[in-house]
Amino acid sequence: MAAENLLSGAAPVAAVLPAGGSGERLGSTTPKQFCALLGRPLISYTVRALERVNWISDIVVVVSLENIETMKSIIKKYGHKRITVVEGGMTRHRSIFNGLKIFPESTLSSCPLQKPEVVIIHDAVRPFVEEDILLKVVLAAKEHGAAGAIRPLVSTVVASSADGSLDHSLERVRYRASEMPQAFLFDIIYQAYHQCSDYDLDYGTECLQLALKYSKTNAKLIEGSPDLWKVTYKRDLYAAESIIKDNLSQQVCVTTDMKEDAVQFGFLLHKTLKSEVKQVKDISVFLYKNDNHLQNTFSGQCYNFICINAEKSDIKETQQLIDILENAKISVLHPVVLISVHLNVSENMSFSSGMEELAGIKEFAREVKKKNILVYGLLIHYNKDDPKLQETINSAAAIISALIKDRNPELIGQLLVA
């Protein structure tokens, strides 16, 4: 049953994202929620993950006073919707409480929000949350009053004595790691925070425990996926960026300039790419020849394009594709990879002269990078009767696959040869 049907007729579901942390464990002067992944702040990915769930009516982001304008600029730059920014407190629980208070008190503010039946609490530095687990915790919260995602413990938990010796260990099979997201009937968690002691507000970290302690609500625990992990250390930023790159490399769109050689090479490349990127889950490769077909791929969130031109020095087709991408705002959220493939079909033209003619691609790529589009050049000597043609195509596919997966901005404008 669709999520909309399960939640139909219900009061709205809202989300609160505490994002006031300093990132001390990250070892950076920039709070981790504002660290860039592929040029875009981490918190923007998390906001987008919630924003694309259309049954979440409002998203409240709680940040420290000094970061309010930063957060507002992120919302504006990346076109986020349904977002309200609230000033945080000195601790995590005080920040969450501030986020919750915006709802019942919103009738007195300049941006009224409807009080939700259920509120989701999620960490701003857990960007890979999916709708499936959000729906599960919301439905469980509607039934039980509170619910939260959990994961098996990876390591055994031990307790030490005052002198630093082992006191006892916990039986790992009986315990779970509490994760996010969590969801609550709004009145239950709001009243829990109202009754909360200063000690709990200052030193507590577990929202489910507050619901149990102050509202006598036993939360339903929902097994979550491995993707619920939290970005805490610098190595986590690298891991998160790798996941994002992998997700972005799952679809490729191949376009040609309609010349016979380009179209024929496009079909051969299309076939080879499928096997070249077989390690990428659910790879989809498209072959289209006109703008209307290209527009249809945008709903599939394709961020990788190969533009094949039979004329080496002619980048008109590439520019047309860039114009389409820019008008569709494809590159606002993620960097787009565009590989301009130029076919050398003349037997009399050397690779050196071909590269001289295409030297302008570097400057072209620098300008286009300002639009968050990464342009790379690929020069191919093409002869349809060449017995080594498949070797050339295999080489081209390998280069294209590497460029798409790496998304290295330092290589833009380079003219590679297959």
TORPA-294298 format. One record per atom (N, C-alpha, C): x, y, z. Coordinates in pm, whole numbers, plus 32768, in hexadecimal, padded with zeros to 4 digits. Atoms other than C-alpha are relative to their C-alpha. Example, Ala and Ser with C-alpha at 12.3 -4.5 7.8 and 13.67 -1.06 7.14 Angstrom:
2
80597F898000 84CE7E3E830C 805A80788000 7FAE7F897FFA 85577F9682CA 7FB3806D8049 
END
This chain:
418
80557F888000 800080008000 8059807D8000 7FB07F87800B 808681597FA6 7FFF804D8083 7FF67FB37F84 80FD823D80BD 7F908066800B 806A7F9C7FFD 800083438058 7F7D7FC48031 807B80417FD4 7EE48249808E 80067FDE8094 7FF180227F73 7F6C81D981DE 7FEF807A8059 80057F867FAF 7F7E83418255 7F8E805B7FD8 806C7FAB8031 7E4A83C381A1 7F9F80228070 80627FD47F9E 7D57848C826E 803B80208087 7FC17FE77F7E 7E5384B48386 802F80908009 7FC27F7F7FEA 7ED685F18422 808E7FF87FC9 7F7F80018043 80228659838E 80707FBF8053 7F8580337FC4 817285B983D4 806B80697FE7 7F957F9D800C 829086A98418 80837FC1802B 7F7C80327FDA 8404867D844E 8051806F8042 7FA47FA37FBE 850187238534 808D7FC97FEE 7F7480258017 8671871D84D5 805A8053805C 7F9E7FB67FB0 875E878285F0 808580087FB5 7F877FEC804F 888F88178545 8057806B8040 7FB47F997FB9 893B88E4864F 80877FD38030 7F8180367FCF 8A6B8807868B 8078804E7FCD 7F867FB78023 8BCA88948680 80607FAD7FAC 7FA88056804E 8C6B876885D7 80877FE98041 7F82800E7FB7 8D74874586E5 80487F7E7FDD 7FC28081801C 8DAF85D3869F 80327FF67F71 7FD38000808B 8DDB8620852E 808C803B7FF4 7F7D7FC18006 8F0E86EE857E 8008806F7F9A 80057F968064 8EA3880D849E 7FC4807E803D 803B7F837FD1 8E56897C84D8 7F7480147FC9 80867FFA803A 8D23894E83FA 7FAA7F93803E 805980697FCC 8C01889B84A4 7FE27F997F95 8009806B8064 8BD6874A83FA 7F84800C7FA7 80797FF68050 8A7287968388 801080637F8C 7FE97F9E806A 8B0088B182B2 807A7FDE7FAB 7F8F802C8053 8C2B87F38225 7FCD7FD97F75 802A8015808B 8C1F87D080AA 801B7F727FD2 7FF2807F8046 8BE5868A7FF3 7FE1801C7F6D 800D7FDB808E 8C1D86BA7E7D 7FD280907FF1 801D7F718007 8C0788307EBE 7F7F802C8041 80837FE17FC6 8AB988217F74 7FFF7FDA8093 7FFD801E7F70 8A86883380F0 7FB67F7F8022 803A807F7FD4 8A3986EA819D 7F6E800F8027 80897FF07FCF 88FD8774823C 7F9D800D7F8C 805A7FF48074 886D87C180E3 7FD47F777FCF 802580888028 8875864C808F 7F967FC7805D 806180347F9E 87BB85F781D0 7F7980447FF0 807D7FB68015 86BA8708819A 7FB97FCC7F83 803B8032807D 8684868A8037 7FC37F768013 803580867FE8 8653852680B2 7F7680068041 80847FEF7FC1 852F859D818B 7FA0804B7FA4 80517FAA8056 84B4869E8092 7FBB7FB27F90 803B804B806F 8476859D7F82 7F917FA3802D 8070804E7FC9 838384E58069 7F88805E8008 80687F99800D 8246859D8007 7F9A80008070 805F7FFD7F90 817C8536813B 803B8041807D 7FC97FAD7F93 826A85F8821F 7FE080907FE0 80357F7B8020 81C3874A8232 80638070801C 7FA47F957FD9 82CE881A82E2 80817FC38036 7F7D802A7FCF 844087F5832E 803D8075804D 7FC57F987FAA 84D088BD8451 80937FDE8015 7F7080127FEE 864A88E4844E 802E805B8071 7FD77FB57F89 86DF894E859B 809780127FFD 7F717FE38009 883189FA8586 802580698069 7FD07F9A7FA2 89078AD38668 7FEC808A7FC5 801C7F78802C 88D28C498657 805F802E7F93 7F9D7FD08062 8A158C868597 7FF37FBC7F78 800E8048807F 89AD8B8E8488 7F7680107FBF 80867FEE8039 88498C058446 800780367F71 7FF67FC78087 88AB8CDB831B 80407F9F7F9E 7FC480678055 89878BC48296 7F977F9C7FD2 806880618022 88618AD482A3 7F9C803C7F9F 805F7FBE805A 877B8BCD81FB 803A800C7F73 7FC17FF58084 88768BFD80E2 80047F787FBA 800380888039 88898A8280B0 7F757FE17FC9 808A8017802D 870F8A708098 7FE580497F7D 80167FB08079 870C8B837F94 804E7FC97F89 7FA9802D806E 88308AFF7EC5 7FD07F7D7FC3 802480858032 87B089997EAC 7F697FED7FF1 808E8003801D 864089EF7E90 7FAE7FA8805D 804B80527FA2 85CC89397FC8 7F7A80408022 80887FD27FE5 84598953801B 7FD17FC88087 8042802D7F84 8381892D8154 805F80008077 7F9A7FFC7F97 84A8898D8233 7FEC807B8059 80007F937F9F 849B8A60836F 807F7FF68053 7F837FFE7FB4 85DF8AC5841C 7FE58039808B 80177FDA7F75 85DC8ADD8598 808680068048 7F867FF67FB1 86E98B4C868A 80077F908068 7FEE80707FA4 87768A2E8757 8024802B808C 7FD87FE87F77 87D08A0C88C4 80907FD58016 7F7680207FDF 891289BA897B 801D7F6A7FF4 7FED8091800A 88DA88418967 7FA17FC67F98 805480428063 883C8746887B 7F6E80018029 808B80057FD5 8701871A894D 7FC1808B8003 80387F787FFF 86D58891897A 7FE480307F72 80187FDB808C 86F488BD8802 7F837FBC7FCA 80788048802D 85EF87AF87BD 7F848040803D 80727FC17FBE 8508885188BC 7FDC80837FBA 801B7F84804A 852E899F8808 7FBA7FE37F7B 803F8026807E 84D488F186C3 7F6F7FD78012 808A802A7FE5 839D8857875C 7FA780768024 80527F8F7FD0 832A899E87F8 7FCD80587F90 802B7FAA806F 830A8A4386A3 7F737FDC7FD2 8083802B8031 81CE8977865D 7F8B80388051 80737FCA7FB7 80DB89C78778 800580978012 7FF37F717FED 81658B278794 8002804B7F7B 7FF17FC28083 81698B68861E 7F9080617FDE 806E7FA3801C 80198C198622 8024808D802C 7FD37F7C7FD2 80D08D3486D1 807780337FB0 7F897FDB804C 81EE8D3A85D6 7FDA802D7F73 80177FCF8089 82188DC18479 7FF97F8F7F9A 80048071805F 822E8C6383DC 7FB47F8C8041 804E80667FBC 810E8B948466 800F7F767FC0 7FFA808B802A 81388A1B844F 7F8F7FB48043 806C804F7FC7 802189228483 803A7F998061 7FD480627F9D 804B885085BB 7FED7F737FC8 800A8085803B 809886ED8545 7FC77F9A8062 802580717FAB 800685AA85C6 807D7FB28028 7F8480497FE8 815A850185A6 807580597FD8 7F887FB68021 82B285A085AD 80757F9E7FF6 7F86804F8015 83ED84FE8525 807680518035 7F837FC27FD6 8538854D85CF 80717FB37FBD 7F958040804C 8668850A84F8 807D80568007 7F827FB77FFB 87D7856A84FE 801F80407F79 7FDC7FB9807B 884C866B8401 80777FC17FBA 7F88803C803A 8985859A83C7 7FEC7F6C7FE0 802080868033 88D4845A835B 7FB980137F79 803B7FD48080 889E84AA81E9 7FBD7F937FAE 802E806B8058 883D83528165 7F7F7FBD8030 807F80377FD0 86EE83208212 7F9F7FF27F8B 805E801C806D 85E88285812D 7F70800A8031 808D7FF27FDE 846E82AE8121 7FCB7F848048 8031807C7FC5 843B81418181 800B80008098 7FEE80017F6E 84CD816482E1 7FB58074803F 804F7F907FCC 842982B8830F 7F6E7FD78012 808A802D7FFA 82D7821E82C2 7FEC7F9C8072 800C80667F98 831580F883AB 7FFD803E808C 7FFF7FC67F7A 836A81D084D9 7F8680598017 80787FAC7FF1 824882BF8495 7F857FAA801E 807380577FE9 814781A7847F 80087FBE8089 7FEF803C7F7B 81D8810385B6 7FE68065806D 801A7F977F9E 81CB824F866F 7F6A801B800D 80917FED7FFB 805C82788611 7FBD7F948055 803B806F7FB6 8018812586AE 80327FF88090 7FC480147F7B 8107812487D7 802280818049 7FDE7F807FC2 81438295881B 808E802D7FE3 7F757FDF801E 82B6828487CC 80407F897FB9 7FB9806B8048 839F81BF86E9 808880347FD4 7F7A7FD7802A 850A81C08685 80497F917FB8 7FAF80618049 85FE8117859C 80717FCC8058 7F91803D7FB6 86FE8027862E 80567FB07F9F 7FA68055804B 88287F6485AE 80497FA48061 7FB380597FA8 88E97E388638 80828042802C 7F7F7FCF7FD0 8A177E8C870D 80707FBD7FB2 7F8D80378048 8B5E7E5F8654 80687FCD8062 7F9E80257F9B 8C3C7E518788 7FBB7FE48084 8033801B7F7A 8C057DCA88E5 8012807B8058 7FFB7F8D7FA5 8BB87ED889E9 80307FD18088 7FCB80247F7D 8C827EC98B2A 7FF68078805D 7FFF7F987F99 8C737F8D8C6E 80827FF4804F 7F8280017FB6 8DB37FF28D23 7FE9802C808F 80057FD87F74 8DEC80178E97 804A80848012 7FC27F7E7FE5 8E74814F8F3F 809580027FDF 7F708004801A 8FDB80DA8F10 80217FDD7F6F 7FEA801A808D 8FAC80988D9C 80027F6F7FDB 8004808E801C 8F877F208DB8 7F757FD77FCF 80828031802E 8E737E538D18 7FA67FE08076 8062801E7F98 8D407E4F8DF4 7FA17F927FD1 80548068803C 8C527D8F8D15 7FE680227F6E 80237FEA808B 8BE37D6A8BAC 7F6D7FDC7FEB 808B801A8021 8A8B7D658B0F 7FF67F907F9A 8018806B8061 8A017C3D8A53 7FCF80417F7F 80197FAF8077 8A0F7CD288F9 7F7F7FDB7FB9 8075802D8049 88F47C008869 7F7F803D8036 80787FC87FC1 87FC7CA1895C 7FF280967FEA 80007F6F8009 88527E0A8905 8007802C7F6D 7FFD7FC58085 882F7EEC87D7 803280908009 7FD97F748009 88BF8038876A 7F8880537FD5 806E7FA68024 87BD814E8766 802E805C7F8F 7FDF7FAF8075 87BC82018617 7F9280677FE9 80687FA5802F 86EF83088565 7FD47FCE7F77 80607FA47FC5 85E6834D84ED 7FB17FC38073 806280247F9A 84FB83468616 7F8180507FE6 80807FB98015 838C83A88613 7FAC7FF6807D 80517FF87F87 8295840C8720 7F79803F7FE0 80787FAE7FFC 812F8473874C 802B8086803A 7FC97F7E7FD9 816D85E7876B 7FE680208092 80217FDB7F76 80B9861688B6 80547FB28064 7FB080517FA3 817E84FC8959 808C80388010 7F767FD17FF4 82D9857C8908 80048092802D 80027F737FD7 827886EA8937 7FEC800B8097 80167FFD7F6F 81F386AB8A94 80777FC5804B 7F8880387FC1 832285D58AE4 806B806A800E 7F9C7F967FF9 840586F88A93 7FD7806C8064 802E7F9D7FA0 832E87E48B60 801B7FD48090 7FEA80347F79 835887018C8E 80927FDE801C 7F76802E7FF9 84C686BA8C4D 805180528065 7FA97FBD7FA1 85C2870B8D5F 807280467FB7 7F8D7FBB803B 86E287F98D1D 80727F9F7FE6 7F9480618011 87D086D58D48 7FEC7FB27F7D 801A8049807B 872786108C33 800F80587F84 7FF37FA48071 871787418B52 8092801D7FE0 7F747FDC8013 888A87838B85 805A7F897FE0 7FA68072800E 891B86238B88 7FC37F887FB8 803F80718042 881D853A8AEA 801780037F6A 7FF080088092 883684C28982 7F927FAE7FBE 8060805E8039 871983C88954 7F708031800E 808A7FCF7FFE 85C0844E88F5 7F9E7F94802A 805A806D7FDA 851B82F8891A 7FFC7FEF8097 7FFB800D7F6F 858E82EF8A84 7FAE806D8044 80527F947FC7 84E984408AC9 7F6C7FDD7FF6 808B80268010 83A083BD8A3E 7FDA7F948065 8019806A7F9D 83BD828D8B22 7FFD8039808D 7FF17FCD7F77 8429834E8C59 7F9280618027 805C7F957FDC 833B84728C47 7F727FED7FCA 808680178037 821783F68B73 7FD47F6E8009 8021808F7FEC 821C82838BD2 7FDF7FBB7F7B 801880388084 822D82298A60 80727FA47FD8 7F9C8061802D 82E380ED89FA 800980027F68 7FEF7FF08090 836F812788A1 80097F797FBA 7FF080748056 83528026878D 8086800E7FB8 7F7C7FFC803F 84AD7FCE870A 7FFA7FBE7F76 8007802D808B 84D37FA68592 808E7FE87FCB 7F7C801F8039 85FC7EF684F2 801980567F85 7FDF7FA8806F 86A57FED840A 806A7FC47FA5 7F9D802F8061 878E7FC782E1 808A80378024 7F797FCE7FE4 89097FF882E5 801680917FD5 7FEE7F788033 88DB81468231 7FDD806D8066 802B7F9C7F9C 886281F08371 8075803A804F 7F8D7FD37FB1 89C5823283ED 801080987FFE 7FF17F717FE6 8A2B83878467 808D802E7FDB 7F7D7FC6801E 8B44845F83E0 8036803F8080 7FC67FD37F82 8C1F84928512 8091802B7FF1 7F707FE68010 8D8D848584AD 801F80237F6F 7FD97FD48087 8E4C85058380 7FF77F8D7F9B 80088073805B 8E5F83A882EB 7F707FE77FD2 808C80118025 8CE183A582ED 7FD9805B7F8C 801A7FA58070 8CDF84D18204 802C7FC17F7C 7FCF80428079 8DB284108109 7FA37F8D7FD8 805B8070801D 8CCD82E18129 7F7C80337FC8 807E7FC78030 8B9683B980FA 800E80327F71 7FEB7FCF8088 8C29845E7FC6 800A7F8D7F9C 7FF580758057 8C7D83097F36 7F777FC57FE1 808880338015 8B1482967F67 7FB4805A7F9F 80467FA28058 8A9183D07EC0 80307FF17F70 7FCA80148087 8B7B83A17D97 7FCA7F7F7FC2 8032807F8032 8B0D82387D78 7F6E800C7FD4 808D7FEC8023 899E829F7D7A 7FF180527F7F 800A7FA98076 89DC83A97C73 802D7FBA7F80 7FC880418077 8A8D82B57B89 7FA97F8F7FCC 805480728024 896781C97B60 7FB580107F7D 80437FEC8081 88D782647A24 805880527FA4 7FB47FB88064 897A82D978E5 7FA5801C7F88 804C7FDC8079 88DA839177C0 8062801B7F8F 7FA97FEF8074 89828376766B 7FB4804E7F95 803E7FB2806C 8933847D7562 805F80077F8A 7FAD7FF48078 89AF849E73FD 7FD480797FAF 801F7F8B8052 89BA85B172F9 7FB67FDC7F7E 8053802E806F 88E884E471FF 804F7FD87F84 7FB0802F8072 8A0984A5710F 80107F69800B 800180928002 8A21833A70A4 806E7FC48057 7F9180367FB2 8B7882FC713E 7FE780108096 80197FE67F73 8B12839A7289 7F937FA48036 806E80577FD5 89CC82D6729D 802F7F6F800C 7FD0808A7FFC 8A77818D7248 805D7FE98077 7FA6800C7F8E 8B8A81C87346 7FB280068084 80517FF57F87 8A83822D7447 7FC07F7C8027 803E80817FE1 89D180E0742B 80687F9A802F 7F97805C7FD6 8B1880207447 80308021808E 7FD77FD67F7A 8B8080EC7577 7F967FDF8067 807280207FAA 8A2680C2760E 80047F6E802D 7FFC80907FE3 8A4A7F4875FB 80747FDE805C 7F88801F7FB1 8BA97F42768C 7FF8803B808C 800A7FC07F7D 8B5E803277A9 7FB47FAB8064 805080537FA6 8A5E7F437839 80567F998046 7FA980647FC1 8B697E3D7875 80718043804D 7F907FBB7FBE 8C777F3978D5 7FDB802E808C 80297FCC7F7D 8BAC7FC179F7 7FA67F9D8048 805880667FC6 8B0F7E7A7A61 80087FFC8099 7FF780017F6E 8B8C7EAC7BC7 7FA8806B803E 805B7F9A7FCE 8AA77FDC7BE4 7F737FC68000 8085803D7FF1 89537F6D7C62 7F9A80437FA5 80707FD08052 882E7F8D7B72 8029806C7F9D 7FD57F9D8064 88F080457A64 7F9980087F90 805B7FE98071 881180DD795A 804780597F9C 7FBE7FB18068 88A681597813 7F9980217F95 80637FD38062 87D082277725 804880317F83 7FCC7FC9807D 880B828375BA 7F9380527FC0 80647FA8803A 874A83B27542 8041805F7F9C 7FC77FAF806B 877484977419 7FC8808D7FFB 80357F798007 86A885CC7461 7FD98032808A 80187FBD7F82 864F86C37571 7F857FCA8048 807A80317FC0 84F0863975B0 801B7F80804E 7FDF807A7FBA 857884E57605 8058801C8079 7FAA7FDE7F8F 8681858276E3 7FAE80328076 80547FCA7F95 8579863B77A7 7FBE7F8F804F 804180707FBC 84D584ED77F6 805C7FB98062 7FA380447FA5 8611847078A1 8011804C8083 7FE67FB07F89 8617858B799C 7FAE7FD28078 805280337F93 84FC84F47A68 80427F888042 7FB780717FC7 85E383CA7A9C 807E802A8049 7F8D7FCB7FB8 86EC84AB7B39 80847FCA7FC9 7F828027803E 8802845F7A43 80638074800C 7F9A7F997FEA 8943851B7A95 807E7FE67FAE 7F8D80208053 8A2A848A798C 7FD77FFE7F6D 80247FF4808D 8A2284E2781B 807C7FF17FA9 7F9680118063 8AF6847776F4 7FCD803A7F7D 802A7FBB807A 8AE0855975C5 80647FDD7F91 7FA880318069 8B6E84BA7488 7FF280587F83 7FFC7FA98075 8BD585A07369 805B7FC57F96 7FAC8031806D 8C5685317216 806480697FD3 7FA47F938021 8CF8868571E3 80518021807C 7FAB7FF57F89 8E20869F72CF 7FFE808C803D 7FF37F797FCC 8E31881972EB 7F7980438019 80857FC77FF1 8CB9884D72FD 7FC67FDB8087 8039801B7F7C 8C3B886F7462 7F7280388009 80877FC88001 8AEB88FE73F6 7F9D7FA38044 805B80617FC4 8A3687BD7458 80127FFB8097 7FE480027F70 8AE287BE75AA 7FC4807B8043 80377F867FC8 8A7E892775E6 7F677FF98007 8091800E7FFE 891588D9758A 7FD37FA98075 802280577F91 890F87C07687 801280488085 7FEA7FB27F86 89A288A57792 7F8F80638017 80707FA27FF3 889289A5774B 7F827FB98034 8074804D7FD2 87888898777B 800E7FDE8094 7FE780247F74 8826882678C2 7FF08078805B 80097F877FAE 883F89897942 7F6F802C800F 808D7FD77FF9 86D589DA78EC 7FAF7FA2805A 804780627FAD 8663889A799A 803180008090 7FC87FF47F78 873488F77ACF 80307F788036 7FD280847FD9 87C487977AD3 80798007805C 7F827FFA7FB6 891088097B65 7FF780508081 800C7FB27F84 888388CC7C8D 80277FAC8079 7FE980547F8B 888F87A87D81 807F7FAC7FF5 7F8C80598010 89A686D17CED 8052802B7F87 7FB07FE48077 8ACD87047C02 7FDF7F9F7F90 801E80518076 8A7D86877AA5 80817FE57FB5 7F8E80258053 8B8585CC79DE 7FD47FFF7F6E 801C7FFD808F 8B858617786A 80827FE07FB7 7F89802B804B 8C7E855D7790 7FE8801A7F6D 800D7FDA808C 8CA785F77639 805C7FA67FAD 7FB48061804F 8D1184DF754E 800A80337F71 7FE87FCE8087 8DAC85547408 803C7F907FAC 7FD1806B8057 8DD6845972EF 805B80387F93 7FA67FDF806D 8F028478720A 7FE77F9B7F91 8025805C806C 8E7883DF70CB 805780117F84 7FA97FE78072 8F8584666FE3 80817FB2800E 7F83804C7FFC 90A683816F8F 807A80597FF1 7F8F7FA7801A 917E84AA6F33 8020805C8075 7FEB7FA47F91 915D8561707B 80447FB88074 7FB6803D7F91 925585147190 7FBC80228084 80377FE47F7B 91FC850672FE 803280878033 7FC97F827FCE 92E3862D7342 7FB580787FC8 804C7F91803B 922D870E724D 7F7380038035 808680057FC7 90E4869472D7 7FFC803E8089 7FFC7FC97F78 914B86F07435 801680967FFD 7FEE7F6F800D 91BD884773C1 7F7A80447FE5 80837FC68023 90658888732C 7FA58002807A 805A800B7F8D 8FC4881F7473 8039803E807F 7FC17FC57F8A 90A988E5755A 7FA0805E8049 805E7FA37FC2 8F8A89D67598 7FA27FC18065 805C80417FA4 8ECD88D1765F 8022801E8091 7FD97FE37F77 8F9689267797 7FBF80808033 80407F827FD9 8F1E8A8E779E 7F697FF18007 808F801C8001 8DC18A1A7745 7FD67FBA8082 8020804C7F86 8DC68926786A 80088057807C 7FF47FA77F8C 8E3A8A32795F 7F8380568011 80777FAD7FF9 8D128B0C7908 7F867FAE802B 807480537FE2 8C1889F07919 80037FCE8091 7FF5802E7F75 8C9E89807A6E 7FB8805D8061 80477F9F7FAD 8C068ABE7AFE 7F6C7FDB800D 808B802E7FFD 8AB58A1A7AAF 7FF47F778042 7FFB80837FBE 8B1B88DF7B70 7FF47F8D7F9B 7FFA8067806A 8B4A881D7A2B 80937FE57FE2 7F7580278013 8C90875E7A09 80117FC77F73 7FF08027808C 8CFB8745789C 808B7FC37FEB 7F8380448024 8E04864F7826 7FFD7FE57F6A 7FF8801D808E 8E7E861476C4 80397F757FE7 7FCF80848025 8EB684C3761F 800B7FF97F68 7FE68006808F 8F5684A374C7 80117F6E7FD5 7FFF808B802D 8F1F83607406 80187FFB7F69 7FEA8019808E 8FB082F372B9 7F9D7F947FD5 806F805B8021 8E8382527216 80027FD67F6E 800D803B8085 8E7B816A70EC 7FAB7F828011 805D806E7FE8 8D52808270DC 80327F7A7FCB 7FC9807D8037 8E1E7F837014 807F7FD48048 7F8680217FB6 8F427F807109 7FEA7F7F8050 8013807D7FB3 8F6D7E1C7192 801580128095 7FEA7FE57F71 8FDA7EB672DE 7F9B80648037 80647F9E7FD5 8EA47F9172F8 7FCA7FDF808A 803880247F7E 8E197ECD7420 8062801E8071 7F9D7FDD7F9A 8F607EFE74DB 7FF980948020 800C7F6F7FEC 8F3D807474A8 7F8480228051 807E7FE67FB7 8DD5806D7521 800E7FD38091 7FEB80307F77 8E397FA07653 805480658050 7FAC7F9C7FBF 8F47809F76A2 7FB0807D8021 80547F897FEA 8E5181BF767A 7F9F7FE98074 8060801F7F96 8D538112775B 804380008089 7FB780037F81 8E5B80DB7868 8020808D8030 7FE17F757FDC 8EC482497860 7F8180488030 807E7FBF7FDC 8D5A82C07869 7FD07FD18089 802A80367F7F 8D0781DA798C 8052803B8073 7FAA7FC87F98 8E3282597A53 7FE08093801A 80207F727FEF 8DDC83C77A14 7F7C8013804A 80847FF57FC1 8C7283927A7D 80087FDD8095 7FF8802C7F74 8CCC82DC7BBE 8056805C8056 7FA57FAD7FB1 8DE683C37C27 7FCF8090800D 80377F778000 8D4285127BCA 806880638032 7F907FAF7FD1 8E9185BD7BF4 800080887FB9 80037F7B8040 8E7687367BB7 8089802C7FCE 7F7A7FDA802B 8FF0874A7B8C 801D7FD37F70 7FE880358086 8FD8868A7A43 7FA980417F94 80587FC38065 8ED887687998 805480427F92 7FBC7FC28070 8F3D87DF7840 80717FAD7FC7 7F9980588036 903686C57813 7FCC7FB87F83 802480488078 9036862776BC 80447F788004 7FCC80877FF7 906184B176EA 7FF17FBA7F7A 800280468080 90A283C075CF 7FE77F6B8018 801E80907FF4 900B826375AB 80357FB97F85 
END
